Each structure stands twice: as structure tokens, then as C-alpha cells.
Amino acid sequence: MRSPLLLALGLVVLSGCGPTVGDPCTTAIDCGQGTVCVNRDFAPGGYCTKDCNNGQACPAGTICVDDMIGRGVRGCMRECTSAKDCRTGYSCLPQKNSQRPVCVGPEGI
């Protein structure tokens, strides 16, 4: 029989996990609070992102990229050093004035 304390600890740890920038999505509900789901050609399977206009910061491991959410609307994208850092079907490439490469679908932005 499992200890109730271990079970409770496991539930607490799992509740801290959640979707992050770059994860797949179909709606904003899939991405969590404060994020949006982008479904465009460069984001097959959807792409969870966060608005980074007006000086809003991106989460650690992500970078603000021009036109990510829409024309003139910047959004956070997952940083990478190689395609291995990205989910299947995505490449690691610089995009729209990004300072470093980001995970982007085959069409790019």
C-alpha cells in the first residue's frame, strides 16, 4: 500500500508542471493562464506563447520575436541551440530579429 504522504507529494509536484512556451496546443486553454495558442503556418500543431509587447518579459529559456502572434504583435518563442531542443517537425533557426535561434515550424515566420 502506498503512503498517503507520498501520494500527496506526487500530486503537488505534478500540479507545478504545466504547458510552457513552444508546447503544442489547439486553444489558449491548452497553454495555461497568461498565454495564447498560435495556430499559423509556422506553428504546426499549435504553439503556446506569451505576448511580449510593451516590455513584457518572456519566461526563462524563451525570447521575444517580432510578428510571432500576429503582424506587429511580438510573442515569446522557445530558444534552442539545435533541432534536438525543439519538438518533432520543428527547426532551430533565427527568426524576425530574434537575437538567438528559436524553435519554429518548417515554414518559418
N, CA, C and O atoms as a GROMACS GRO file, in nm:
protein
  436
    1MET      N    1   0.083  -0.117   0.000
    1MET     CA    2   0.000   0.000   0.000
    1MET      C    3   0.088   0.125   0.000
    1MET      O    4   0.187   0.132   0.073
    2ARG      N    5   0.051   0.223  -0.082
    2ARG     CA    6   0.128   0.346  -0.092
    2ARG      C    7   0.096   0.438   0.025
    2ARG      O    8  -0.017   0.443   0.074
    3SER      N    9   0.196   0.509   0.066
    3SER     CA   10   0.178   0.605   0.174
    3SER      C   11   0.097   0.725   0.125
    3SER      O   12   0.124   0.776   0.016
    4PRO      N   13  -0.003   0.770   0.201
    4PRO     CA   14  -0.080   0.889   0.163
    4PRO      C   15   0.010   1.012   0.150
    4PRO      O   16  -0.017   1.100   0.068
    5LEU      N   17   0.116   1.018   0.229
    5LEU     CA   18   0.208   1.131   0.222
    5LEU      C   19   0.281   1.133   0.088
    5LEU      O   20   0.297   1.238   0.027
    6LEU      N   21   0.326   1.017   0.041
    6LEU     CA   22   0.394   1.008  -0.088
    6LEU      C   23   0.299   1.043  -0.202
    6LEU      O   24   0.338   1.110  -0.297
    7LEU      N   25   0.177   0.997  -0.193
    7LEU     CA   26   0.077   1.028  -0.295
    7LEU      C   27   0.050   1.179  -0.299
    7LEU      O   28   0.043   1.238  -0.407
    8ALA      N   29   0.035   1.240  -0.183
    8ALA     CA   30   0.011   1.385  -0.176
    8ALA      C   31   0.130   1.461  -0.234
    8ALA      O   32   0.112   1.558  -0.307
    9LEU      N   33   0.251   1.419  -0.201
    9LEU     CA   34   0.371   1.483  -0.253
    9LEU      C   35   0.376   1.473  -0.405
    9LEU      O   36   0.412   1.570  -0.472
   10GLY      N   37   0.342   1.358  -0.458
   10GLY     CA   38   0.340   1.339  -0.603
   10GLY      C   39   0.240   1.431  -0.671
   10GLY      O   40   0.268   1.486  -0.777
   11LEU      N   41   0.123   1.449  -0.611
   11LEU     CA   42   0.022   1.539  -0.667
   11LEU      C   43   0.068   1.683  -0.665
   11LEU      O   44   0.042   1.759  -0.759
   12VAL      N   45   0.137   1.723  -0.559
   12VAL     CA   46   0.189   1.860  -0.550
   12VAL      C   47   0.293   1.883  -0.659
   12VAL      O   48   0.290   1.987  -0.725
   13VAL      N   49   0.383   1.790  -0.679
   13VAL     CA   50   0.486   1.803  -0.782
   13VAL      C   51   0.423   1.812  -0.920
   13VAL      O   52   0.462   1.898  -1.000
   14LEU      N   53   0.327   1.727  -0.950
   14LEU     CA   54   0.262   1.728  -1.081
   14LEU      C   55   0.181   1.855  -1.104
   14LEU      O   56   0.171   1.901  -1.217
   15SER      N   57   0.124   1.911  -0.999
   15SER     CA   58   0.046   2.032  -1.017
   15SER      C   59   0.133   2.150  -1.054
   15SER      O   60   0.083   2.248  -1.111
   16GLY      N   61   0.263   2.145  -1.023
   16GLY     CA   62   0.356   2.252  -1.060
   16GLY      C   63   0.396   2.243  -1.206
   16GLY      O   64   0.448   2.340  -1.261
   17CYS      N   65   0.374   2.130  -1.269
   17CYS     CA   66   0.408   2.112  -1.409
   17CYS      C   67   0.293   2.164  -1.493
   17CYS      O   68   0.177   2.157  -1.453
   18GLY      N   69   0.325   2.214  -1.606
   18GLY     CA   70   0.220   2.264  -1.694
   18GLY      C   71   0.279   2.299  -1.828
   18GLY      O   72   0.400   2.285  -1.849
   19PRO      N   73   0.196   2.345  -1.918
   19PRO     CA   74   0.244   2.380  -2.051
   19PRO      C   75   0.340   2.498  -2.046
   19PRO      O   76   0.331   2.584  -1.959
   20THR      N   77   0.433   2.500  -2.140
   20THR     CA   78   0.530   2.608  -2.149
   20THR      C   79   0.534   2.662  -2.291
   20THR      O   80   0.476   2.603  -2.382
   21VAL      N   81   0.601   2.773  -2.309
   21VAL     CA   82   0.616   2.833  -2.442
   21VAL      C   83   0.676   2.730  -2.536
   21VAL      O   84   0.777   2.666  -2.504
   22GLY      N   85   0.613   2.713  -2.652
   22GLY     CA   86   0.660   2.618  -2.752
   22GLY      C   87   0.585   2.486  -2.751
   22GLY      O   88   0.600   2.406  -2.843
   23ASP      N   89   0.504   2.462  -2.649
   23ASP     CA   90   0.428   2.337  -2.642
   23ASP      C   91   0.314   2.339  -2.744
   23ASP      O   92   0.267   2.446  -2.783
   24PRO      N   93   0.267   2.220  -2.788
   24PRO     CA   94   0.156   2.214  -2.882
   24PRO      C   95   0.024   2.254  -2.816
   24PRO      O   96   0.008   2.242  -2.694
   25CYS      N   97  -0.070   2.302  -2.898
   25CYS     CA   98  -0.199   2.344  -2.846
   25CYS      C   99  -0.300   2.356  -2.959
   25CYS      O  100  -0.265   2.361  -3.077
   26THR      N  101  -0.428   2.358  -2.920
   26THR     CA  102  -0.534   2.390  -3.016
   26THR      C  103  -0.610   2.514  -2.972
   26THR      O  104  -0.665   2.586  -3.055
   27THR      N  105  -0.614   2.540  -2.840
   27THR     CA  106  -0.677   2.661  -2.787
   27THR      C  107  -0.592   2.716  -2.673
   27THR      O  108  -0.502   2.647  -2.625
   28ALA      N  109  -0.619   2.839  -2.630
   28ALA     CA  110  -0.544   2.900  -2.520
   28ALA      C  111  -0.558   2.821  -2.391
   28ALA      O  112  -0.469   2.826  -2.306
   29ILE      N  113  -0.667   2.749  -2.374
   29ILE     CA  114  -0.688   2.667  -2.254
   29ILE      C  115  -0.576   2.563  -2.241
   29ILE      O  116  -0.536   2.528  -2.130
   30ASP      N  117  -0.526   2.513  -2.355
   30ASP     CA  118  -0.418   2.414  -2.353
   30ASP      C  119  -0.288   2.473  -2.302
   30ASP      O  120  -0.199   2.399  -2.258
   31CYS      N  121  -0.274   2.605  -2.307
   31CYS     CA  122  -0.147   2.671  -2.276
   31CYS      C  123  -0.137   2.722  -2.133
   31CYS      O  124  -0.026   2.738  -2.082
   32GLY      N  125  -0.246   2.748  -2.068
   32GLY     CA  126  -0.242   2.796  -1.932
   32GLY      C  127  -0.263   2.946  -1.923
   32GLY      O  128  -0.274   3.015  -2.024
   33GLN      N  129  -0.269   2.995  -1.801
   33GLN     CA  130  -0.300   3.135  -1.775
   33GLN      C  131  -0.190   3.227  -1.827
   33GLN      O  132  -0.072   3.200  -1.808
   34GLY      N  133  -0.230   3.336  -1.892
   34GLY     CA  134  -0.135   3.437  -1.939
   34GLY      C  135  -0.069   3.404  -2.071
   34GLY      O  136   0.020   3.476  -2.114
   35THR      N  137  -0.113   3.296  -2.135
   35THR     CA  138  -0.054   3.257  -2.262
   35THR      C  139  -0.163   3.243  -2.368
   35THR      O  140  -0.282   3.238  -2.337
   36VAL      N  141  -0.120   3.238  -2.493
   36VAL     CA  142  -0.212   3.219  -2.605
   36VAL      C  143  -0.164   3.103  -2.690
   36VAL      O  144  -0.048   3.061  -2.680
   37CYS      N  145  -0.253   3.052  -2.772
   37CYS     CA  146  -0.220   2.944  -2.864
   37CYS      C  147  -0.219   3.002  -3.005
   37CYS      O  148  -0.320   3.055  -3.052
   38VAL      N  149  -0.106   2.993  -3.072
   38VAL     CA  150  -0.093   3.042  -3.209
   38VAL      C  151  -0.105   2.922  -3.303
   38VAL      O  152  -0.030   2.825  -3.291
   39ASN      N  153  -0.198   2.931  -3.397
   39ASN     CA  154  -0.215   2.827  -3.499
   39ASN      C  155  -0.195   2.892  -3.635
   39ASN      O  156  -0.291   2.938  -3.698
   40ARG      N  157  -0.071   2.895  -3.680
   40ARG     CA  158  -0.038   2.954  -3.810
   40ARG      C  159   0.052   2.857  -3.885
   40ARG      O  160   0.093   2.755  -3.830
   41ASP      N  161   0.084   2.889  -4.011
   41ASP     CA  162   0.166   2.800  -4.094
   41ASP      C  163   0.299   2.764  -4.029
   41ASP      O  164   0.345   2.650  -4.042
   42PHE      N  165   0.361   2.858  -3.958
   42PHE     CA  166   0.491   2.832  -3.898
   42PHE      C  167   0.480   2.752  -3.769
   42PHE      O  168   0.581   2.717  -3.708
   43ALA      N  169   0.357   2.722  -3.725
   43ALA     CA  170   0.336   2.655  -3.598
   43ALA      C  171   0.246   2.533  -3.612
   43ALA      O  172   0.136   2.532  -3.556
   44PRO      N  173   0.291   2.429  -3.685
   44PRO     CA  174   0.206   2.310  -3.698
   44PRO      C  175   0.178   2.246  -3.562
   44PRO      O  176   0.269   2.228  -3.481
   45GLY      N  177   0.053   2.214  -3.538
   45GLY     CA  178   0.015   2.156  -3.410
   45GLY      C  179  -0.007   2.261  -3.303
   45GLY      O  180  -0.030   2.227  -3.186
   46GLY      N  181   0.000   2.390  -3.340
   46GLY     CA  182  -0.017   2.498  -3.244
   46GLY      C  183   0.110   2.525  -3.167
   46GLY      O  184   0.198   2.440  -3.158
   47TYR      N  185   0.118   2.644  -3.110
   47TYR     CA  186   0.238   2.687  -3.038
   47TYR      C  187   0.195   2.777  -2.923
   47TYR      O  188   0.142   2.886  -2.945
   48CYS      N  189   0.217   2.732  -2.800
   48CYS     CA  190   0.188   2.815  -2.684
   48CYS      C  191   0.288   2.928  -2.677
   48CYS      O  192   0.409   2.907  -2.691
   49THR      N  193   0.239   3.050  -2.656
   49THR     CA  194   0.327   3.166  -2.647
   49THR      C  195   0.271   3.266  -2.549
   49THR      O  196   0.160   3.250  -2.497
   50LYS      N  197   0.349   3.369  -2.524
   50LYS     CA  198   0.310   3.476  -2.434
   50LYS      C  199   0.339   3.608  -2.505
   50LYS      O  200   0.444   3.622  -2.570
   51ASP      N  201   0.249   3.703  -2.494
   51ASP     CA  202   0.267   3.836  -2.552
   51ASP      C  203   0.387   3.903  -2.483
   51ASP      O  204   0.396   3.903  -2.360
   52CYS      N  205   0.478   3.960  -2.561
   52CYS     CA  206   0.593   4.029  -2.503
   52CYS      C  207   0.604   4.172  -2.557
   52CYS      O  208   0.714   4.229  -2.559
   53ASN      N  209   0.493   4.230  -2.599
   53ASN     CA  210   0.489   4.370  -2.639
   53ASN      C  211   0.500   4.458  -2.516
   53ASN      O  212   0.478   4.413  -2.404
   54ASN      N  213   0.535   4.584  -2.537
   54ASN     CA  214   0.538   4.683  -2.429
   54ASN      C  215   0.627   4.644  -2.313
   54ASN      O  216   0.596   4.672  -2.197
   55GLY      N  217   0.739   4.579  -2.343
   55GLY     CA  218   0.837   4.548  -2.240
   55GLY      C  219   0.804   4.430  -2.151
   55GLY      O  220   0.874   4.405  -2.053
   56GLN      N  221   0.698   4.356  -2.182
   56GLN     CA  222   0.665   4.238  -2.102
   56GLN      C  223   0.773   4.132  -2.124
   56GLN      O  224   0.812   4.106  -2.238
   57ALA      N  225   0.820   4.072  -2.017
   57ALA     CA  226   0.930   3.976  -2.024
   57ALA      C  227   0.881   3.838  -2.066
   57ALA      O  228   0.769   3.797  -2.035
   58CYS      N  229   0.968   3.767  -2.136
   58CYS     CA  230   0.943   3.627  -2.170
   58CYS      C  231   0.996   3.538  -2.059
   58CYS      O  232   1.089   3.578  -1.989
   59PRO      N  233   0.938   3.419  -2.041
   59PRO     CA  234   0.990   3.326  -1.940
   59PRO      C  235   1.132   3.281  -1.974
   59PRO      O  236   1.177   3.293  -2.088
   60ALA      N  237   1.202   3.231  -1.875
   60ALA     CA  238   1.338   3.180  -1.895
   60ALA      C  239   1.339   3.076  -2.005
   60ALA      O  240   1.248   2.994  -2.013
   61GLY      N  241   1.440   3.079  -2.091
   61GLY     CA  242   1.454   2.982  -2.199
   61GLY      C  243   1.376   3.019  -2.324
   61GLY      O  244   1.370   2.942  -2.419
   62THR      N  245   1.317   3.140  -2.324
   62THR     CA  246   1.243   3.188  -2.441
   62THR      C  247   1.289   3.328  -2.475
   62THR      O  248   1.356   3.394  -2.395
   63ILE      N  249   1.254   3.373  -2.595
   63ILE     CA  250   1.295   3.505  -2.641
   63ILE      C  251   1.180   3.570  -2.718
   63ILE      O  252   1.100   3.501  -2.781
   64CYS      N  253   1.173   3.701  -2.712
   64CYS     CA  254   1.067   3.776  -2.778
   64CYS      C  255   1.099   3.790  -2.927
   64CYS      O  256   1.209   3.831  -2.964
   65VAL      N  257   1.002   3.756  -3.013
   65VAL     CA  258   1.021   3.755  -3.158
   65VAL      C  259   0.912   3.840  -3.225
   65VAL      O  260   0.794   3.827  -3.192
   66ASP      N  261   0.954   3.925  -3.319
   66ASP     CA  262   0.860   4.011  -3.392
   66ASP      C  263   0.760   3.928  -3.472
   66ASP      O  264   0.795   3.824  -3.526
   67ASP      N  265   0.637   3.974  -3.480
   67ASP     CA  266   0.529   3.916  -3.562
   67ASP      C  267   0.494   3.772  -3.526
   67ASP      O  268   0.435   3.702  -3.608
   68MET      N  269   0.528   3.726  -3.408
   68MET     CA  270   0.503   3.588  -3.370
   68MET      C  271   0.354   3.562  -3.351
   68MET      O  272   0.302   3.463  -3.402
   69ILE      N  273   0.285   3.650  -3.280
   69ILE     CA  274   0.143   3.630  -3.254
   69ILE      C  275   0.059   3.682  -3.370
   69ILE      O  276  -0.046   3.625  -3.402
   70GLY      N  277   0.103   3.786  -3.433
   70GLY     CA  278   0.036   3.846  -3.547
   70GLY      C  279   0.120   3.960  -3.601
   70GLY      O  280   0.223   3.993  -3.544
   71ARG      N  281   0.078   4.017  -3.708
   71ARG     CA  282   0.154   4.127  -3.768
   71ARG      C  283   0.166   4.241  -3.667
   71ARG      O  284   0.066   4.298  -3.622
   72GLY      N  285   0.290   4.275  -3.633
   72GLY     CA  286   0.315   4.381  -3.537
   72GLY      C  287   0.297   4.341  -3.391
   72GLY      O  288   0.309   4.425  -3.302
   73VAL      N  289   0.268   4.213  -3.365
   73VAL     CA  290   0.248   4.166  -3.228
   73VAL      C  291   0.357   4.064  -3.195
   73VAL      O  292   0.361   3.955  -3.253
   74ARG      N  293   0.443   4.100  -3.103
   74ARG     CA  294   0.556   4.015  -3.065
   74ARG      C  295   0.511   3.905  -2.969
   74ARG      O  296   0.417   3.923  -2.892
   75GLY      N  297   0.579   3.791  -2.975
   75GLY     CA  298   0.548   3.680  -2.886
   75GLY      C  299   0.674   3.603  -2.849
   75GLY      O  300   0.775   3.609  -2.920
   76CYS      N  301   0.668   3.533  -2.738
   76CYS     CA  302   0.782   3.455  -2.689
   76CYS      C  303   0.792   3.323  -2.766
   76CYS      O  304   0.692   3.257  -2.791
   77MET      N  305   0.914   3.287  -2.801
   77MET     CA  306   0.939   3.158  -2.866
   77MET      C  307   1.052   3.088  -2.791
   77MET      O  308   1.139   3.152  -2.733
   78ARG      N  309   1.048   2.955  -2.793
   78ARG     CA  310   1.148   2.874  -2.724
   78ARG      C  311   1.285   2.887  -2.790
   78ARG      O  312   1.298   2.867  -2.911
   79GLU      N  313   1.387   2.921  -2.711
   79GLU     CA  314   1.523   2.929  -2.761
   79GLU      C  315   1.578   2.788  -2.783
   79GLU      O  316   1.529   2.692  -2.724
   80CYS      N  317   1.680   2.777  -2.869
   80CYS     CA  318   1.740   2.647  -2.896
   80CYS      C  319   1.883   2.664  -2.946
   80CYS      O  320   1.924   2.773  -2.986
   81THR      N  321   1.958   2.556  -2.941
   81THR     CA  322   2.091   2.554  -3.000
   81THR      C  323   2.097   2.456  -3.116
   81THR      O  324   2.185   2.466  -3.202
   82SER      N  325   2.002   2.362  -3.119
   82SER     CA  326   1.991   2.268  -3.231
   82SER      C  327   1.847   2.217  -3.238
   82SER      O  328   1.768   2.239  -3.147
   83ALA      N  329   1.814   2.148  -3.348
   83ALA     CA  330   1.678   2.094  -3.365
   83ALA      C  331   1.642   1.995  -3.254
   83ALA      O  332   1.524   1.973  -3.229
   84LYS      N  333   1.741   1.936  -3.188
   84LYS     CA  334   1.714   1.842  -3.078
   84LYS      C  335   1.644   1.911  -2.961
   84LYS      O  336   1.577   1.845  -2.881
   85ASP      N  337   1.661   2.043  -2.951
   85ASP     CA  338   1.597   2.120  -2.844
   85ASP      C  339   1.450   2.149  -2.874
   85ASP      O  340   1.377   2.197  -2.787
   86CYS      N  341   1.407   2.119  -2.996
   86CYS     CA  342   1.271   2.151  -3.041
   86CYS      C  343   1.187   2.025  -3.053
   86CYS      O  344   1.240   1.914  -3.062
   87ARG      N  345   1.057   2.043  -3.054
   87ARG     CA  346   0.970   1.928  -3.070
   87ARG      C  347   0.974   1.878  -3.216
   87ARG      O  348   1.020   1.950  -3.305
   88THR      N  349   0.927   1.757  -3.239
   88THR     CA  350   0.930   1.694  -3.370
   88THR      C  351   0.864   1.782  -3.476
   88THR      O  352   0.755   1.836  -3.455
   89GLY      N  353   0.932   1.797  -3.590
   89GLY     CA  354   0.880   1.877  -3.700
   89GLY      C  355   0.923   2.022  -3.695
   89GLY      O  356   0.893   2.099  -3.787
   90TYR      N  357   0.992   2.062  -3.590
   90TYR     CA  358   1.038   2.200  -3.575
   90TYR      C  359   1.189   2.209  -3.596
   90TYR      O  360   1.262   2.114  -3.570
   91SER      N  361   1.233   2.326  -3.642
   91SER     CA  362   1.375   2.352  -3.666
   91SER      C  363   1.424   2.460  -3.571
   91SER      O  364   1.344   2.532  -3.511
   92CYS      N  365   1.554   2.470  -3.558
   92CYS     CA  366   1.616   2.571  -3.473
   92CYS      C  367   1.679   2.676  -3.564
   92CYS      O  368   1.787   2.654  -3.620
   93LEU      N  369   1.610   2.791  -3.580
   93LEU     CA  370   1.654   2.894  -3.675
   93LEU      C  371   1.631   3.033  -3.619
   93LEU      O  372   1.538   3.054  -3.541
   94PRO      N  373   1.715   3.131  -3.659
   94PRO     CA  374   1.685   3.270  -3.621
   94PRO      C  375   1.561   3.318  -3.697
   94PRO      O  376   1.541   3.281  -3.813
   95GLN      N  377   1.478   3.398  -3.632
   95GLN     CA  378   1.354   3.447  -3.693
   95GLN      C  379   1.331   3.593  -3.659
   95GLN      O  380   1.358   3.634  -3.546
   96LYS      N  381   1.282   3.672  -3.753
   96LYS     CA  382   1.231   3.808  -3.732
   96LYS      C  383   1.302   3.886  -3.621
   96LYS      O  384   1.241   3.919  -3.519
   97ASN      N  385   1.427   3.915  -3.642
   97ASN     CA  386   1.507   3.995  -3.548
   97ASN      C  387   1.531   3.927  -3.414
   97ASN      O  388   1.565   3.995  -3.317
   98SER      N  389   1.515   3.795  -3.405
   98SER     CA  390   1.546   3.727  -3.279
   98SER      C  391   1.698   3.733  -3.257
   98SER      O  392   1.775   3.720  -3.352
   99GLN      N  393   1.739   3.752  -3.135
   99GLN     CA  394   1.880   3.760  -3.102
   99GLN      C  395   1.949   3.625  -3.109
   99GLN      O  396   2.069   3.616  -3.134
  100ARG      N  397   1.872   3.520  -3.086
  100ARG     CA  398   1.924   3.383  -3.089
  100ARG      C  399   1.824   3.295  -3.164
  100ARG      O  400   1.710   3.335  -3.184
  101PRO      N  401   1.867   3.175  -3.207
  101PRO     CA  402   1.774   3.086  -3.277
  101PRO      C  403   1.660   3.041  -3.187
  101PRO      O  404   1.673   3.034  -3.064
  102VAL      N  405   1.545   3.012  -3.251
  102VAL     CA  406   1.426   2.968  -3.179
  102VAL      C  407   1.367   2.845  -3.250
  102VAL      O  408   1.397   2.820  -3.367
  103CYS      N  409   1.282   2.771  -3.181
  103CYS     CA  410   1.214   2.656  -3.239
  103CYS      C  411   1.096   2.706  -3.323
  103CYS      O  412   1.006   2.772  -3.271
  104VAL      N  413   1.099   2.675  -3.451
  104VAL     CA  414   0.996   2.722  -3.543
  104VAL      C  415   0.961   2.609  -3.639
  104VAL      O  416   1.045   2.524  -3.670
  105GLY      N  417   0.836   2.608  -3.686
  105GLY     CA  418   0.792   2.507  -3.784
  105GLY      C  419   0.864   2.524  -3.916
  105GLY      O  420   0.940   2.619  -3.935
  106PRO      N  421   0.840   2.431  -4.010
  106PRO     CA  422   0.914   2.429  -4.136
  106PRO      C  423   0.895   2.553  -4.223
  106PRO      O  424   0.981   2.582  -4.306
  107GLU      N  425   0.786   2.627  -4.206
  107GLU     CA  426   0.762   2.745  -4.288
  107GLU      C  427   0.835   2.870  -4.237
  107GLU      O  428   0.847   2.968  -4.310
  108GLY      N  429   0.882   2.868  -4.114
  108GLY     CA  430   0.941   2.988  -4.054
  108GLY      C  431   0.833   3.094  -4.038
  108GLY      O  432   0.719   3.074  -4.078
  109ILE      N  433   0.870   3.207  -3.981
  109ILE     CA  434   0.774   3.315  -3.962
  109ILE      C  435   0.780   3.406  -4.083
  109ILE      O  436   0.708   3.505  -4.090
   0.00000   0.00000   0.00000
